[in-house]
Amino acid sequence: MAGVSIPSETSTDDTVSGAAVGALRPDAAGRTMPEFPEPPPLAEHGPARIIAMCNQKGGVGKTTSTINLGAALAEYGRRVLVVDFDPQGAASVGLGVNPHELDRTIYNLLMERHADIRETIVTTGVEGLDLLPANIDLSAAEVQLVGEVARESVLSRVLRPVTDDYDVILVDCQPSLGLLTVNALTAAHGVVIPLECEFFALRGVALLVETVEKVRDRLNPRLEIDGILATMYDSRTLHSREVVARVHEAFGDRLLHTIIGRTVKFPDASVAAEPITAYAPNHPGAAAYRQLARELVARGDAA
């Protein structure tokens, strides 16, 4: 950990991190925290930048980050489409949609060439935030797509008709590096890697980065790693602070300044089927995702 200063411990359970507090404090990796201004309104919308929220390890905050980042971007006047690309359908449920009651999901769009994406997109309770839902049917797509021509590019085809309708499209990937995830990476402009602040989560990041590089070399030359997003951070524990320091040592400025803290409000918001920005708008967790939205816009990784 040499050369990486660690912020002081806090004593409050719901502290997200210094990242959500102010520009004059260091971030969790000891770097100077830039000021991320509120983005100005957009004069027009589209074409969308597609961001894959990706990590082959489960339980690292992918879906939570997809939902709350999308809601925060929508608060700033962006038109956002969340693509639930996980057969568990957690992003759909987290946005108040029961995917098992739907006649059409993203599975139909992948398997039926003439299916209309606009008939499948669902409006959520968050203004400016739409959803392309998924359910367990999607698990069959991975097997059925194996024999398809250009099987890695099917999601790109599905999204193409609506890219001009949105400013950002967030793809919530399943926890694997299978064909569905490769489809998401082939369709995307950038990848955000949510990473739980514990060592077992850290071990798989190098493999994921290698997969991203292979997709960039072979399928999608425009693909970039937008950043690694540390999640479930608890500044009171040495373990969390050491993981952040290790990520910074290994990946440098690919580690985003914004850190998402561990708090019971995130599962509470999930049970309520709302983003935390709506469920607890004044909570530090909501402030952190708003800062993440501003950081990505400031970096040019979101509109």
C-alpha positions as CSV (number, residue, x, y, z in Angstrom):
1,M,0.0,0.0,0.0
2,A,3.0,2.3,-0.2
3,G,2.3,5.7,-1.5
4,V,-1.4,5.4,-1.0
5,S,-2.8,7.4,1.9
6,I,-5.9,6.1,3.6
7,P,-8.7,8.4,4.8
8,S,-9.5,8.4,8.4
9,E,-12.1,6.1,9.8
10,T,-15.6,7.2,10.4
11,S,-18.0,6.3,13.1
12,T,-21.4,6.5,11.4
13,D,-23.1,3.5,9.9
14,D,-24.5,5.2,6.8
15,T,-21.4,7.2,5.8
16,V,-20.8,6.5,2.1
17,S,-17.3,8.0,1.8
18,G,-15.5,11.2,1.5
19,A,-16.3,10.9,-2.2
20,A,-19.8,12.1,-1.6
21,V,-18.9,14.9,0.7
22,G,-16.9,17.6,-1.1
23,A,-14.2,18.5,-3.5
24,L,-11.7,19.6,-0.9
25,R,-11.3,16.2,0.7
26,P,-9.2,13.3,-0.6
27,D,-11.1,10.3,-2.0
28,A,-10.9,6.8,-0.6
29,A,-7.7,6.1,-2.4
30,G,-6.0,9.3,-1.1
31,R,-6.3,11.2,-4.4
32,T,-7.5,14.8,-4.6
33,M,-11.2,14.8,-5.1
34,P,-12.2,16.8,-8.2
35,E,-15.3,18.9,-8.2
36,F,-17.9,17.4,-10.5
37,P,-20.3,20.2,-11.5
38,E,-24.0,19.5,-12.2
39,P,-24.3,18.9,-15.9
40,P,-26.1,21.5,-18.0
41,P,-29.4,20.5,-19.6
42,L,-29.2,19.0,-23.0
43,A,-30.6,20.9,-26.0
44,E,-31.3,17.6,-27.8
45,H,-31.2,13.9,-27.0
46,G,-29.2,11.0,-28.5
47,P,-27.4,9.2,-29.8
48,A,-27.0,7.1,-26.7
49,R,-23.7,6.0,-25.2
50,I,-24.1,2.4,-24.2
51,I,-22.5,1.3,-20.9
52,A,-22.2,-2.3,-19.8
53,M,-22.3,-2.8,-16.0
54,C,-20.3,-5.9,-15.8
55,N,-18.6,-8.3,-13.3
56,Q,-18.6,-12.0,-13.5
57,K,-18.9,-12.2,-9.7
58,G,-22.4,-11.9,-8.3
59,G,-23.4,-9.8,-5.3
60,V,-21.1,-6.9,-6.1
61,G,-23.8,-4.2,-6.7
62,K,-24.2,-4.3,-10.4
63,T,-28.0,-4.1,-10.4
64,T,-28.1,-1.6,-7.6
65,S,-25.6,0.6,-9.4
66,T,-27.4,0.2,-12.8
67,I,-30.8,1.3,-11.3
68,N,-29.4,4.2,-9.2
69,L,-27.0,5.5,-11.8
70,G,-29.8,5.5,-14.3
71,A,-32.1,7.3,-11.9
72,A,-29.4,9.9,-11.1
73,L,-28.7,10.6,-14.8
74,A,-32.5,10.9,-15.4
75,E,-32.6,13.5,-12.6
76,Y,-30.1,15.5,-14.5
77,G,-32.3,15.6,-17.6
78,R,-30.9,12.6,-19.4
79,R,-33.0,10.1,-21.2
80,V,-31.9,6.7,-19.9
81,L,-32.8,3.1,-20.9
82,V,-31.9,0.3,-18.5
83,V,-31.5,-3.0,-20.2
84,D,-32.1,-5.9,-17.9
85,F,-29.7,-8.5,-19.4
86,D,-29.8,-11.0,-16.5
87,P,-32.3,-13.9,-16.4
88,Q,-32.8,-13.2,-12.7
89,G,-34.7,-10.1,-13.7
90,A,-33.5,-8.1,-10.7
91,A,-33.3,-4.8,-12.5
92,S,-36.8,-5.2,-13.7
93,V,-38.1,-6.0,-10.2
94,G,-36.0,-3.2,-8.7
95,L,-37.8,-0.7,-11.0
96,G,-41.2,-1.9,-10.0
97,V,-41.9,-4.3,-12.9
98,N,-42.9,-7.9,-12.5
99,P,-41.2,-9.5,-15.5
100,H,-43.1,-12.8,-15.1
101,E,-46.3,-11.0,-16.0
102,L,-45.0,-9.6,-19.2
103,D,-45.8,-11.1,-22.6
104,R,-42.6,-9.6,-24.2
105,T,-39.1,-9.3,-22.8
106,I,-35.7,-8.8,-24.2
107,Y,-35.6,-12.6,-24.9
108,N,-38.2,-12.1,-27.7
109,L,-36.1,-9.3,-29.2
110,L,-33.1,-11.5,-29.3
111,M,-34.8,-14.5,-30.8
112,E,-37.5,-13.0,-33.0
113,R,-35.9,-10.9,-35.7
114,H,-38.9,-8.7,-36.5
115,A,-40.0,-8.1,-32.9
116,D,-40.4,-4.3,-32.1
117,I,-38.2,-3.0,-29.3
118,R,-40.5,0.0,-28.7
119,E,-43.4,-2.4,-27.9
120,T,-41.2,-4.1,-25.3
121,I,-39.8,-1.1,-23.5
122,V,-41.6,-0.3,-20.3
123,T,-42.0,3.2,-18.7
124,T,-40.8,3.2,-15.1
125,G,-41.9,5.5,-12.2
126,V,-38.8,7.6,-12.7
127,E,-39.3,10.4,-15.3
128,G,-36.8,9.9,-18.1
129,L,-35.9,6.3,-17.2
130,D,-37.2,3.4,-19.3
131,L,-36.7,-0.3,-18.9
132,L,-36.1,-3.2,-21.3
133,P,-37.2,-6.1,-19.0
134,A,-35.9,-9.6,-18.7
135,N,-37.0,-12.8,-17.0
136,I,-35.9,-16.4,-16.7
137,D,-36.6,-17.0,-20.4
138,L,-33.4,-15.1,-21.1
139,S,-31.4,-18.1,-19.7
140,A,-32.4,-20.1,-22.8
141,A,-31.1,-17.4,-25.2
142,E,-27.4,-18.3,-24.5
143,V,-27.9,-21.8,-25.7
144,Q,-30.2,-20.9,-28.7
145,L,-27.8,-18.1,-29.9
146,V,-24.8,-20.5,-30.2
147,G,-25.8,-21.5,-33.8
148,E,-26.7,-18.0,-35.0
149,V,-24.6,-16.0,-37.5
150,A,-22.8,-13.1,-35.8
151,R,-24.2,-14.4,-32.4
152,E,-22.0,-11.9,-30.5
153,S,-23.8,-8.9,-32.2
154,V,-27.4,-9.7,-31.6
155,L,-27.9,-7.2,-28.8
156,S,-26.3,-4.5,-31.0
157,R,-29.0,-5.2,-33.6
158,V,-31.7,-5.1,-31.0
159,L,-30.7,-1.7,-29.6
160,R,-30.0,0.0,-32.9
161,P,-33.5,1.3,-33.6
162,V,-33.7,3.2,-30.3
163,T,-30.1,4.5,-29.8
164,D,-31.2,7.9,-31.0
165,D,-34.0,8.1,-28.5
166,Y,-31.8,8.0,-25.4
167,D,-28.6,9.7,-24.1
168,V,-27.4,6.7,-22.1
169,I,-28.2,3.0,-22.3
170,L,-27.1,1.0,-19.2
171,V,-26.9,-2.8,-19.6
172,D,-27.2,-4.8,-16.4
173,C,-25.1,-7.9,-17.2
174,Q,-25.5,-11.3,-15.6
175,P,-22.7,-12.6,-13.3
176,S,-20.8,-14.6,-15.9
177,L,-18.6,-14.1,-18.9
178,G,-20.8,-16.1,-21.2
179,L,-22.3,-15.3,-24.6
180,L,-24.9,-12.8,-23.1
181,T,-22.1,-10.8,-21.5
182,V,-20.0,-10.9,-24.7
183,N,-23.1,-9.5,-26.5
184,A,-23.3,-6.7,-24.0
185,L,-19.6,-5.9,-24.4
186,T,-19.9,-6.0,-28.2
187,A,-22.8,-3.5,-28.1
188,A,-21.2,-1.2,-25.6
189,H,-19.1,1.9,-25.9
190,G,-17.8,1.5,-22.3
191,V,-17.7,-0.8,-19.3
192,V,-18.2,0.1,-15.7
193,I,-17.0,-2.6,-13.3
194,P,-18.7,-2.6,-9.9
195,L,-16.4,-4.1,-7.4
196,E,-17.3,-5.1,-3.9
197,C,-14.6,-3.9,-1.4
198,E,-13.5,-7.4,-0.4
199,F,-10.5,-9.5,-1.6
200,F,-12.4,-12.3,-3.2
201,A,-14.2,-9.8,-5.4
202,L,-10.8,-8.3,-6.3
203,R,-9.4,-11.6,-7.6
204,G,-11.7,-11.8,-10.7
205,V,-11.2,-8.2,-12.0
206,A,-8.0,-9.1,-13.9
207,L,-9.9,-11.9,-15.8
208,L,-12.7,-9.5,-16.6
209,V,-10.3,-6.8,-17.9
210,E,-8.7,-9.5,-20.1
211,T,-12.1,-10.4,-21.5
212,V,-12.8,-6.8,-22.2
213,E,-9.5,-6.5,-24.1
214,K,-10.3,-9.6,-26.1
215,V,-13.7,-8.3,-27.1
216,R,-12.1,-4.9,-28.1
217,D,-9.5,-6.7,-30.2
218,R,-11.8,-9.1,-32.0
219,L,-15.3,-7.7,-32.0
220,N,-15.7,-4.1,-30.8
221,P,-12.7,-1.7,-31.3
222,R,-14.5,1.2,-29.7
223,L,-14.9,-0.5,-26.3
224,E,-13.3,1.2,-23.3
225,I,-13.2,0.6,-19.6
226,D,-14.9,3.6,-18.2
227,G,-13.9,2.8,-14.7
228,I,-14.0,0.5,-11.7
229,L,-16.6,1.4,-9.2
230,A,-15.9,0.4,-5.6
231,T,-19.1,-0.6,-3.8
232,M,-20.1,-1.8,-0.4
233,Y,-17.3,0.3,1.1
234,D,-17.1,0.7,4.9
235,S,-14.4,3.3,5.8
236,R,-14.4,1.9,9.4
237,T,-12.8,-1.3,8.3
238,L,-9.2,-1.8,7.4
239,H,-10.3,-4.5,4.9
240,S,-12.3,-2.1,2.8
241,R,-9.6,0.5,2.8
242,E,-6.9,-2.0,1.8
243,V,-9.0,-3.3,-1.1
244,V,-9.5,0.3,-2.5
245,A,-5.7,0.8,-2.1
246,R,-5.0,-2.4,-3.9
247,V,-7.3,-1.5,-6.8
248,H,-5.7,1.9,-7.1
249,E,-2.3,0.3,-7.2
250,A,-3.3,-2.1,-9.9
251,F,-5.5,0.0,-12.1
252,G,-4.6,3.6,-11.3
253,D,-7.1,6.2,-12.5
254,R,-9.4,3.5,-13.8
255,L,-10.7,3.5,-10.2
256,L,-13.5,6.0,-10.1
257,H,-13.3,8.7,-7.5
258,T,-16.9,8.0,-6.4
259,I,-17.2,5.2,-3.9
260,I,-20.5,3.6,-3.0
261,G,-20.8,2.8,0.7
262,R,-22.5,-0.1,2.5
263,T,-25.9,0.8,3.9
264,V,-29.2,-0.9,4.7
265,K,-31.0,1.8,2.6
266,F,-30.0,0.0,-0.7
267,P,-31.9,-3.2,0.1
268,D,-34.7,-1.2,1.6
269,A,-35.0,0.7,-1.6
270,S,-34.9,-2.6,-3.6
271,V,-37.8,-3.9,-1.5
272,A,-39.7,-0.7,-2.2
273,A,-38.9,-1.2,-6.0
274,E,-37.5,2.3,-6.2
275,P,-34.1,3.9,-6.8
276,I,-32.6,5.3,-3.7
277,T,-32.7,8.7,-5.2
278,A,-36.5,8.4,-4.9
279,Y,-36.8,6.3,-1.8
280,A,-34.4,8.3,0.3
281,P,-33.4,11.3,-1.8
282,N,-31.4,13.0,1.0
283,H,-29.4,9.8,2.0
284,P,-25.6,9.7,1.4
285,G,-26.2,6.8,-0.9
286,A,-28.4,8.9,-3.1
287,A,-25.7,11.6,-3.0
288,A,-23.1,9.1,-4.0
289,Y,-25.0,7.9,-7.1
290,R,-25.7,11.5,-8.1
291,Q,-21.9,12.2,-7.9
292,L,-21.2,9.1,-9.9
293,A,-23.5,10.4,-12.6
294,R,-21.7,13.8,-12.6
295,E,-18.3,12.1,-12.6
296,L,-19.2,10.0,-15.7
297,V,-20.6,13.1,-17.5
298,A,-17.5,15.1,-16.6
299,R,-15.2,12.3,-17.9
300,G,-17.2,12.1,-21.2
301,D,-18.4,8.6,-20.4
302,A,-22.1,9.7,-20.3
303,A,-24.0,12.4,-22.1
